[in-house]
Every structure is written in structure tokens, then in C-alpha cells.
Amino acid sequence: MYNMSYSHKGAFVMRNNKMVILLYSVDYHNRNAPVREFNVFIDTGAFLTLLNKETADEFGYPIIEEKCCAISGFSEKGLLCDLRKIPALLFCGFTIRDVIIATPHHDDVHVSEVLGMNVLENFDIGLVQTCGELYLNLRAPFISEKPRYQSGEISLLTDEVWNAR
């Protein structure tokens, strides 16, 4: 049984039979950078967290690699994507640093923003659909023989962290 007493809570809403949660992106290296907000779908079938290319360009997330990534619901062979790094994501009481995201090259793909398993695999997840609550427990690092795009440090969000941006 899932123990919610040790969990950190966030809210989600249902949109087109999909769960949507609010994420915040902050840049710890630039105190003047604005806090960014994303409404993202929670997708346990997506290997990576996704943003559309225009949003990633607008927010200045640097390209670190070009790769062919399997993106849920599009193609088993994958799509050509840029891999980028977000300095930190804040959600459900946690700060996650150095999150790798994919931005598909094809403008006609119409990829929605998706929170994928490279972030979600770090948590045990509980959902209460009747009141739209998502509960996360940080778990031990996931170890796999396959190359992963793991996140950096994950810690509890504090007022000090939020104000340090």
C-alpha cells in the first residue's frame, strides 16, 4: 500500500483523458531570469520529457546533442530531436536539477509538453483522481544497463531554494 504520509503533493487536472500538471523552470545561474511555467501531460510511456522546439528556443534552453528518440505515440523508430538541458524544474515539492528534455525537429508533429520517465522514474507515484492530487515519494536511483538521460540532483523544495533564483 502506498504511504501518503511521507509524500509531497501536487495538483493535476484531467484534460482529454490525460493528467496535466504545472511545472516551474528556474535558472540558478541567472538570478534575473524569469520563472517559467509549463502545463505538461504526465506520460509514463514517454522515455524523455518533451517540449516543443519553439518554447525551448524562446526560453534559451541550450542544445547539448542531436539524437533520434522514441517518442510515445509517434513512431517506434523515433523522431530526430535536439536534446537540451533545463537548469532546474520545480514541482510537487521537489527541485530537480539538470533535466534533459527532447525537442522534436519536425514542426508538423505537434508534440505537446510531456513529463516523461527520465523524471518520473525517480519517484513512487500515488494518484487520487477524485480530488486531482498527485503524491510523490523520492526513491532510490534507478539503475539500468541501457544508457539513460538521468536528472541531476533531486531535493526537497524549500523557500530558500525558491528565493535563491
SVG drawing of the C-alpha trace seen along z (x, -y; Angstrom):
<svg xmlns="http://www.w3.org/2000/svg" viewBox="-14 -40 40 44">
<polyline fill="none" stroke="black" stroke-width="0.4" points="0.0,0.0 1.2,-3.5 2.0,-5.6 0.9,-9.2 2.2,-10.5 5.7,-10.7 4.8,-12.1 4.9,-15.5 1.7,-16.7 0.9,-18.5 -2.3,-19.1 -3.3,-17.8 -6.3,-18.3 -7.7,-15.9 -7.7,-17.2 -8.8,-14.9 -8.4,-11.9 -4.8,-12.9 -3.3,-14.2 -1.8,-17.7 0.5,-19.1 2.1,-22.5 5.9,-22.6 8.2,-25.6 11.6,-26.1 14.2,-28.3 17.8,-29.2 20.0,-29.2 22.9,-30.7 21.0,-33.8 19.0,-35.4 17.3,-37.8 15.9,-35.0 12.1,-34.7 10.5,-31.7 8.8,-29.7 5.6,-27.8 4.6,-24.7 1.4,-22.7 2.6,-19.2 1.0,-15.9 2.2,-13.1 3.2,-10.3 4.7,-7.1 5.1,-5.8 7.4,-8.6 11.1,-7.9 12.1,-11.5 10.5,-14.8 9.4,-16.8 8.9,-20.4 8.1,-21.9 11.1,-23.4 9.7,-27.0 9.2,-27.0 12.7,-25.6 14.2,-28.2 12.3,-31.1 13.4,-30.1 17.0,-29.7 17.5,-26.0 20.8,-25.0 21.1,-22.2 23.5,-19.5 23.1,-16.8 21.1,-15.8 19.6,-12.3 16.9,-10.0 14.5,-9.5 11.5,-7.2 8.6,-9.4 5.4,-7.9 2.5,-7.7 4.5,-8.8 7.0,-6.2 8.8,-3.1 11.8,-4.3 11.7,-7.6 12.0,-11.2 15.0,-13.4 15.2,-15.6 17.5,-18.1 18.4,-17.1 18.5,-20.2 19.1,-20.8 16.8,-22.7 18.7,-24.0 16.0,-23.1 12.4,-22.0 10.2,-22.6 7.0,-20.5 5.2,-18.6 7.6,-19.8 10.8,-18.8 13.6,-20.6 15.2,-18.6 18.4,-19.9 19.8,-19.4 16.7,-17.9 17.3,-16.6 14.5,-17.2 13.8,-16.4 12.6,-18.9 11.4,-17.2 12.7,-18.8 9.5,-18.4 7.2,-21.3 4.3,-19.3 4.5,-16.7 2.5,-19.0 4.1,-17.5 2.6,-18.6 4.7,-19.2 5.2,-15.9 6.7,-14.9 8.4,-11.6 10.1,-8.7 13.5,-10.3 12.0,-12.4 9.1,-10.2 11.3,-7.1 12.8,-8.9 9.5,-8.7 6.9,-6.3 3.7,-7.9 0.2,-7.9 -2.9,-9.5 -6.2,-10.4 -8.3,-11.1 -11.4,-12.3 -9.7,-15.4 -6.9,-15.7 -3.9,-15.1 -0.6,-13.6 1.7,-12.3 5.4,-11.7 7.9,-9.8 11.6,-10.1 13.0,-6.6 16.5,-5.2 18.2,-5.9 17.1,-3.8 19.9,-1.6 19.7,-0.2 22.2,1.3 20.7,-0.9 22.1,-4.5 19.7,-6.8 19.2,-10.6 19.0,-10.8 18.3,-14.0 20.8,-15.7 20.3,-16.3 16.8,-15.9 16.0,-17.6 13.0,-18.9 11.9,-22.4 12.4,-25.0 11.7,-28.7 15.5,-29.2 15.8,-27.4 12.8,-29.2 14.1,-32.6 17.7,-31.8 16.7,-32.0"/>
</svg>
